Amino acid sequence: MEQPSFEILIFLITAGFVASFIDSVVGGGGLISVPALLAAGLPPGIALGTNKLGGTMSSLTSSLSFLLSGKMDLRLVKKWFPLSLLGSAAGAYTVRLIPPDFLKPLVIVLLITVTVYTLFKRKGPVRSGNPKLTVRTIAAGGLVALAIGYYDGFFGPGTGSFLLFAFVLLGFDFVTAAGNAKALNLASNAGSLAVFAGMGYINFYYGVPMALAMIAGALIGSRVAIRKGAAYVKPLFIVITALLIGKQLWDMLT
């Protein structure tokens, strides 16, 4: 297994910190971390697997921060966590069978829809952090968690945005929605990480230093989000989603 030079290590540590700072709140950190791993010389499959190592550590750190701050609906998350994990494991395994590029047009449409809705949605009454949910809503949400988990393991870009948006639609405020989203993102990262590790798709010499930097970025990023609230989370969500749209369009055109 190839070992990185000192310069590449510094580059990956910096990229990992910045990526997880953003990802800990609204997702989209893969916009930075995956290209960084590719630029460091890793093949695409190894870069995706190695990124999942850092992503799992990042989402674990931010999930704990949101949980300890009371910005997570733990009862609901516990119901959907296993579904997100199983979905991502199935999605990661599918990478070996089907190229994920065919999903790009659909992802662009979904991201545009999410961004437009968030921009133009009228401000409704202030709701509590844990709105009441019906049995039907919880069941439907479980299917969404399974589907987004599968998508994260199979392709990935925009997972955090889709999860956060789903919880906002359910009636959670942006900060609590971010906490719930990170918990399910932890599940999808862990499930796909296990599959990538089993396939030998992780370079630990590159991944461990980057993962340590991502833990620090996630800790700081989540605390900033909790302290500043929705006034910080919502604009960042819109900006990162717009960048994801641009990235996917660029990949398709080039």
C-alpha positions in Angstrom: 0.0 0.0 0.0 1.5 3.3 -1.1 2.5 5.8 1.6 2.0 9.6 1.0 4.7 12.2 1.1 4.8 14.8 3.8 3.4 17.5 1.4 0.5 15.3 0.4 -0.2 14.5 4.1 -0.5 18.3 4.9 -2.7 18.8 1.8 -5.0 15.9 2.8 -5.2 17.1 6.5 -6.1 20.6 5.4 -8.7 19.4 2.9 -10.2 17.0 5.4 -10.6 19.6 8.0 -12.4 22.1 5.7 -14.5 19.3 4.2 -15.7 18.0 7.5 -16.4 21.5 8.9 -18.9 22.0 6.1 -20.1 18.4 6.0 -20.9 18.3 9.8 -23.7 20.8 9.2 -25.3 20.4 5.8 -23.3 17.7 4.0 -21.4 18.2 0.8 -17.9 17.7 2.2 -17.2 15.1 -0.5 -17.0 18.1 -2.9 -13.6 18.7 -1.3 -12.4 15.4 0.2 -12.9 13.2 -2.8 -11.2 15.5 -5.3 -8.4 15.9 -2.8 -7.8 12.2 -2.6 -7.9 11.9 -6.4 -5.4 14.7 -6.7 -3.2 12.9 -4.2 -3.0 10.1 -6.8 -5.5 7.5 -5.5 -7.6 5.5 -8.1 -11.3 6.5 -8.1 -12.5 3.3 -6.3 -9.8 3.6 -3.6 -10.5 7.3 -3.2 -14.2 6.7 -2.6 -13.5 4.0 0.0 -10.8 6.0 1.7 -13.2 9.0 1.8 -15.8 6.9 3.6 -13.3 6.3 6.4 -13.0 10.0 7.1 -16.7 10.6 6.4 -17.6 8.0 9.1 -15.3 9.6 11.7 -16.6 13.0 10.8 -20.3 12.1 11.0 -19.7 10.2 14.3 -18.1 13.3 15.8 -20.8 15.7 14.7 -23.6 13.3 15.6 -22.3 13.1 19.2 -22.1 16.9 19.3 -25.7 17.4 18.2 -26.9 14.6 20.5 -25.2 16.0 23.6 -26.5 19.5 22.8 -30.1 18.1 22.6 -30.4 18.9 18.9 -31.4 15.4 17.8 -34.6 13.4 18.0 -33.0 10.2 19.3 -36.2 8.2 19.4 -36.9 8.8 15.7 -33.2 8.4 14.6 -33.1 5.0 16.3 -35.9 3.7 14.2 -34.3 4.8 10.9 -30.6 4.2 11.7 -30.6 0.5 10.8 -32.4 1.1 7.5 -29.9 3.8 6.4 -27.1 1.4 7.3 -28.5 -1.5 5.4 -29.3 0.7 2.4 -25.8 2.1 2.2 -24.2 -1.4 2.4 -26.4 -2.6 -0.5 -25.5 0.6 -2.5 -21.8 0.2 -2.0 -21.9 -3.4 -3.1 -23.8 -2.3 -6.2 -20.8 -0.1 -7.2 -19.1 -3.3 -8.4 -22.1 -4.2 -10.6 -23.4 -1.0 -12.1 -21.6 2.3 -13.0 -23.2 5.1 -10.9 -22.9 7.8 -13.6 -26.4 7.2 -14.8 -27.7 8.7 -11.6 -26.2 12.2 -12.3 -29.1 13.7 -14.3 -31.6 12.6 -11.6 -29.4 14.0 -8.8 -29.1 17.4 -10.5 -32.9 17.6 -10.9 -33.4 16.7 -7.2 -30.8 19.1 -5.9 -32.3 22.0 -8.0 -35.8 21.1 -6.6 -34.5 21.1 -3.0 -32.7 24.4 -3.5 -35.6 26.2 -5.1 -38.1 24.9 -2.4 -35.8 26.1 0.4 -35.3 29.5 -1.2 -38.9 30.3 -1.9 -40.7 28.5 0.9 -42.7 30.9 3.0 -41.7 31.1 6.6 -44.3 29.3 8.6 -44.9 29.3 12.3 -42.1 28.4 14.6 -42.2 24.7 15.5 -40.7 22.7 18.3 -37.5 20.7 17.7 -39.5 17.4 17.8 -42.8 17.7 15.9 -45.4 15.0 16.4 -45.3 12.3 13.7 -47.9 9.7 12.7 -47.2 6.0 12.2 -47.7 6.5 8.5 -45.1 9.3 8.4 -42.6 7.3 10.4 -43.0 4.3 8.0 -42.7 6.5 4.9 -39.6 8.2 6.5 -38.1 4.7 7.0 -38.4 4.1 3.3 -36.7 7.4 2.6 -33.9 6.6 5.0 -33.4 3.2 3.2 -33.4 4.9 -0.2 -31.0 7.7 0.7 -28.8 5.3 2.4 -28.6 3.2 -0.7 -27.9 6.3 -2.8 -25.1 7.3 -0.4 -23.4 3.9 -0.7 -23.8 3.8 -4.5 -23.1 7.4 -5.5 -23.1 9.9 -2.6 -23.1 13.6 -3.6 -25.8 15.5 -1.9 -26.7 12.9 0.7 -26.4 15.3 3.6 -28.5 17.9 1.8 -31.2 15.3 1.0 -31.4 14.1 4.6 -31.5 17.6 6.0 -34.2 18.6 3.6 -36.3 15.5 4.5 -36.2 16.4 8.2 -37.1 20.0 7.4 -40.1 18.8 5.5 -41.2 16.7 8.5 -41.3 19.9 10.5 -38.0 20.0 12.3 -36.1 23.3 12.7 -32.9 23.5 10.6 -30.5 22.8 13.5 -32.4 19.7 14.8 -32.8 18.6 11.2 -29.1 18.8 10.8 -28.5 16.7 13.9 -30.9 14.0 12.7 -29.4 14.1 9.3 -25.9 13.6 10.6 -27.0 10.5 12.6 -28.5 8.9 9.5 -25.4 10.0 7.5 -23.3 8.2 10.1 -25.3 5.0 9.4 -24.9 5.3 5.7 -21.2 6.1 6.0 -20.6 3.1 8.3 -22.5 0.7 6.1 -20.7 1.6 3.0 -17.4 1.8 4.8 -17.7 -1.8 5.9 -18.4 -3.0 2.3 -15.5 -0.9 0.9 -13.2 -2.3 3.6 -14.2 -5.8 2.7 -13.4 -5.2 -0.9 -10.0 -3.7 0.0 -10.9 -0.2 -1.3 -9.3 1.8 1.6 -5.8 3.2 1.8 -5.2 3.7 5.5 -2.0 5.6 5.1 -4.0 8.3 3.3 -7.2 7.8 5.2 -6.2 7.8 8.8 -4.5 11.3 8.9 -7.3 12.7 6.9 -9.9 11.1 9.2 -8.2 12.7 12.3 -8.4 16.1 10.6 -12.0 15.5 9.8 -12.8 14.7 13.4 -11.5 18.1 14.4 -13.4 19.8 11.6 -16.6 18.1 12.5 -16.3 19.0 16.2 -15.8 22.7 15.4 -18.3 22.8 12.6 -21.2 21.2 14.5 -20.6 23.5 17.6 -20.7 26.6 15.4 -24.0 25.4 13.8 -25.5 24.7 17.3 -24.4 28.1 18.6 -25.5 30.2 15.6 -28.7 28.3 14.8 -30.8 28.3 11.6 -29.6 31.7 10.5 -26.2 30.0 9.8 -27.4 26.5 8.8 -30.0 27.5 6.2 -27.8 29.8 4.1 -24.9 27.3 4.2 -27.3 24.6 3.1 -28.4 26.6 0.1 -24.8 27.5 -0.9 -23.5 23.9 -0.6 -26.5 22.5 -2.5 -25.9 25.1 -5.3 -22.2 24.0 -5.4 -23.3 20.4 -5.7 -25.5 21.2 -8.6 -22.6 23.0 -10.4 -20.2 20.1 -9.7 -22.6 17.6 -11.2 -23.3 19.7 -14.2 -19.6 20.3 -14.8 -18.9 16.5 -14.6 -21.6 15.8 -17.1 -20.4 18.5 -19.5 -16.8 17.5 -19.3 
